Amino acid sequence: MFKPKKILVPTDFSEYSDKALQKALAIAQQSGAEINLLHVITQEIRQCMSDYCFPIEEFQQFVDKMRTTAQDDLAKELEKFPVSKEVKITTEIREGVPYDQILQSQAEKGSDLIVIASRGRSGIAGFFMGSVASHVSKGAQCEVLLVK
């Protein structure tokens, strides 16, 4: 039977991600695995737009605020699940394209399981672009559990 040691759980703080985290916590409790809870900030942040650039100090304050907010949201996410206190959990924040950052984190941290919400896009955009979960399942170098 497969017993993961390191589980990566990407979250966008949606109810779908909550279900994935809940499943990962149950697996971690049974297997003794540790969890890396990852949030990817997807907003493209630019210091300069057209003919105006924010001063570097203001720009850095804005980026720092986004990261602080994300860190607070990760803490609130874990508070929803009392069982999270019984499992070793680390949190991580990255910036960029979600599926790229998820795959990069998996490779860097040596995760042997990714538990991700299967919520996909609908309509024509989903057909052509695919969902984050689809890209992750295609590119992952480990097992992927899609949670509905």
C-alpha positions in Angstrom: 0.0 0.0 0.0 1.2 3.5 -0.9 2.1 5.5 2.2 3.1 9.1 1.3 5.7 10.9 3.4 5.3 14.4 1.9 1.9 15.7 0.7 1.6 18.9 -1.3 -1.8 20.6 -1.0 -2.4 23.7 -3.2 -5.1 26.0 -2.1 -7.0 28.9 -3.5 -9.1 29.2 -0.3 -12.2 27.9 -2.1 -14.6 25.3 -0.6 -13.1 22.8 -3.2 -9.6 23.4 -1.8 -11.0 22.9 1.7 -12.2 19.4 0.6 -8.7 18.6 -0.7 -7.1 19.7 2.5 -9.5 17.7 4.5 -8.7 14.6 2.5 -4.9 15.3 2.8 -5.2 15.6 6.5 -7.0 12.3 6.8 -4.2 10.6 4.7 -1.5 12.3 6.7 -3.0 11.1 10.0 -3.1 7.5 8.8 0.4 7.6 7.1 2.3 9.9 9.4 3.0 12.2 6.4 3.8 15.9 6.6 1.8 18.4 4.6 3.0 21.4 2.6 0.0 23.8 2.2 0.8 26.0 -0.8 -0.9 29.2 -2.1 0.1 30.8 -5.3 -0.5 34.5 -5.8 -1.6 34.7 -9.4 -2.0 38.5 -9.8 0.7 39.8 -12.1 2.3 42.6 -10.2 4.1 45.3 -12.2 6.0 48.2 -10.9 5.6 50.1 -14.1 2.5 50.6 -16.2 2.5 52.6 -19.4 4.3 55.8 -18.6 4.1 55.6 -14.7 6.2 53.6 -12.3 5.5 53.2 -8.6 8.4 54.1 -6.4 10.3 50.9 -5.4 9.4 51.3 -1.7 5.6 51.6 -2.4 5.8 48.7 -4.8 7.6 46.5 -2.3 5.1 47.4 0.4 2.3 46.3 -1.9 3.9 43.0 -2.6 4.7 42.5 1.1 1.0 43.2 2.0 -0.2 40.6 -0.5 2.2 38.0 1.0 1.1 38.9 4.6 -2.6 38.6 3.6 -1.9 35.2 2.0 0.0 34.0 5.1 -2.9 35.1 7.3 -5.4 33.3 5.0 -3.3 30.1 5.2 -3.5 30.3 9.0 -7.3 30.8 8.9 -7.5 27.9 6.5 -5.8 25.6 9.0 -8.0 26.8 11.9 -11.0 25.4 10.0 -9.6 21.9 10.7 -8.8 21.0 14.3 -7.1 17.8 13.2 -4.4 20.1 11.5 -2.8 20.4 15.0 -2.1 16.7 15.0 -0.2 16.7 11.7 3.1 18.4 10.8 2.2 21.2 8.4 4.3 23.8 6.6 2.9 26.7 4.6 4.4 28.2 1.4 3.5 31.2 -0.7 4.7 31.6 -4.3 3.9 34.0 -7.1 3.2 33.1 -10.7 1.3 30.7 -12.8 -0.4 28.3 -10.4 0.3 25.0 -12.1 4.0 25.9 -12.8 4.5 26.9 -9.2 2.8 23.8 -7.9 5.0 21.5 -10.0 8.1 23.5 -9.1 7.3 23.2 -5.4 6.6 19.4 -5.7 10.0 18.9 -7.4 11.9 21.1 -4.9 10.3 19.7 -1.7 10.3 16.1 -2.9 6.5 15.6 -2.4 5.4 12.1 -3.2 1.7 13.0 -3.3 -0.3 16.1 -4.5 -3.8 16.4 -3.3 -5.7 19.0 -5.3 -9.2 20.0 -6.0 -10.5 18.8 -9.3 -12.7 21.8 -9.9 -12.2 22.8 -13.5 -13.2 25.5 -15.8 -16.3 25.2 -17.8 -17.1 26.0 -21.4 -14.8 26.8 -24.2 -12.0 28.3 -22.0 -11.7 25.1 -20.1 -11.6 23.1 -23.3 -8.7 25.1 -24.8 -6.8 26.0 -21.7 -7.4 23.2 -19.2 -7.6 23.5 -15.5 -4.8 23.9 -13.0 -5.6 20.4 -11.8 -5.3 19.0 -15.3 -1.9 20.7 -15.9 -0.7 19.4 -12.5 -1.8 15.8 -13.1 -0.1 15.8 -16.5 3.1 17.3 -15.3 3.6 15.9 -11.8 6.5 13.6 -11.0 4.5 12.0 -8.3 1.0 10.6 -7.5 -1.9 13.1 -7.8 -5.2 12.7 -6.0 -8.0 14.8 -7.5 -10.7 15.6 -5.0 -14.2 16.5 -6.0 
